[in-house]
C-alpha cells in the first residue's frame, strides 16, 4: 500500500528529470530559469500537468519530476502533441497527465509534448464521509493509512465497486468502510473501489427506548449491561432480522426493557440481526421513584442510569418471604423487579430485598442502637413493629444491653449503608455471645 502523500510524487519521480542540450551535454541537477537558456537550447522535461489555461497561446503548468519545481510552458501553432507516441491534440491534455516535453525559448514554448495518461493513485484507508445525490454515491473521503491524510475521491458512472471478489453497487460503501482505491485525475476520480466486508459490532444490553416510541420503530437505543458504557443508538431497516427464543420474530417483539443482543454494521450503526431474550426480565436496583403504577430503579450505585417498570394490575409484592403491600416499597430500598419476556416493561413481581448488620451494641438511646460492626459504628433504629427474637423465642428491646451481640435485618439501603431500620433483631444469649440456630428472611 502506498502513502497518498507521496503517491503522485512517486509516480512523477519514476519518470525522472532529464535536462540535456541538443549537443548531448548532460542536464543539470535542477531546472534553471528559462532566461538562462539561449534561443537554440532545447529543454527536455518529464512531469505531471498541474493546470491547463486556455488562451492564445494556451499554457500548461508542469510539476517537474523529483525537483518539486513547477514550470509554465506555452503551446504554439507548431507544437506537436502525442498520446502514447500517437498523434493527438492539445485539447486532450488534462490535469494529472504524465508528460514528457521538449521546449525552447523564453518564455518556454513546447515543440513536442508526449502524454502518457493520468497518474494512477492507489490508496487504502477508512471512509470518513460519503456524499450522495438522489440516493447515488457521488464521492467520498478516505483517511489514508500511513499518512493519516484525508483524501477526497469523486465517483463517476464508470467507477467499479467490488466486495469479496464480486462487483457490487455503491450502496456497500458506508462511513467506516475499509477500502482500497485506484483513482486518476485531478480532482481524483475512482476507477476501482474495493470495499472490505464490514466487521460487525455486537451490542448486548436492554432496550432503553425505541424511536419513534409509537408505531414501527426505525431506531433502537440499547443500554449495555456494563453501565459504565453509554447507550448505543442503532438503526432498524427492512433487512434487519429478529429472533426471539430461537424462533424467527418481528420488530413488534422488540419493547422497552427487552434484553437484546444486536449485531450491527456501518457508521452510524445499522442492525443486521436483533436477538431478543425469551427469558423473564429480572433486575435489581435502588428505588429512585415509586407510584401505584410504576417503579424506577437505579441498577448501579456508580452510574446514574435508571430503568422504569410499569406495574401490572396483578403485581405481587414480597418481603422477607411474605406477601406485603406496595407500602413496603420506599425510595432508597433495594428491590428485585421481575417481568415476563413478552412484556419486559411491566413488572409482575416486586421483591423488597433485606440486608443484615451484625455486631455488638455500644450504646442505647431509646429505640436507637449503636453497634460496632466490622470495626464500623452503625445505627440500628427499631420501631413498634420490630420483631425481637432470642434463643428461638420472641423477646423485646429490654433484653438488649451494652455488649449484646445482635443481627438486625431490614430493607437494604445502599445510600446509607451504616444505618438500618430493623424489621427483625436477633439477640445473642447472655450465656453464649454468639447466636444459636438463627436465620432471617
NORTA-V338017 format. One record per run of one state. SS is the DSSP state (h for helix, s for strand, l for the rest). FROM is the first residue (numbers start at 1). TO is the last residue. If there is no record, write none. Layout:
((SS FROM TO) (SS FROM TO))
//
This chain:
((l 1 3) (h 4 15) (l 16 33) (h 34 36) (l 37 42) (s 43 53) (l 54 57) (s 58 64) (h 65 67) (l 68 68) (s 69 83) (l 84 85) (s 86 87) (l 88 89) (h 90 92) (l 93 96) (s 97 104) (l 105 108) (s 109 118) (l 119 119) (s 120 133) (l 134 135) (s 136 144) (l 145 149) (s 150 163) (l 164 165) (s 166 168) (l 169 169) (h 170 172) (l 173 177) (s 178 184) (l 185 188) (s 189 195) (l 196 200) (s 201 211) (l 212 218) (s 219 224) (l 225 231) (s 232 235) (l 236 240) (s 241 244) (l 245 246) (s 247 249) (l 250 250) (h 251 253) (l 254 258) (s 259 265) (l 266 269) (s 270 276) (l 277 280) (s 281 290) (l 291 293) (s 294 298) (l 299 306) (s 307 319) (l 320 321) (s 322 324) (l 325 325) (h 326 328) (l 329 333) (s 334 339) (l 340 340) (h 341 343) (l 344 345) (s 346 352) (l 353 353) (s 354 365) (l 366 367) (s 368 373) (l 374 375) (s 376 381) (l 382 386) (s 387 390) (l 391 392) (s 393 394) (l 395 396) (h 397 399) (l 400 404) (s 405 411) (l 412 413) (h 414 416) (l 417 418) (s 419 421) (l 422 423) (s 424 427) (l 428 428) (s 429 429) (l 430 431) (s 432 432) (l 433 441))
//
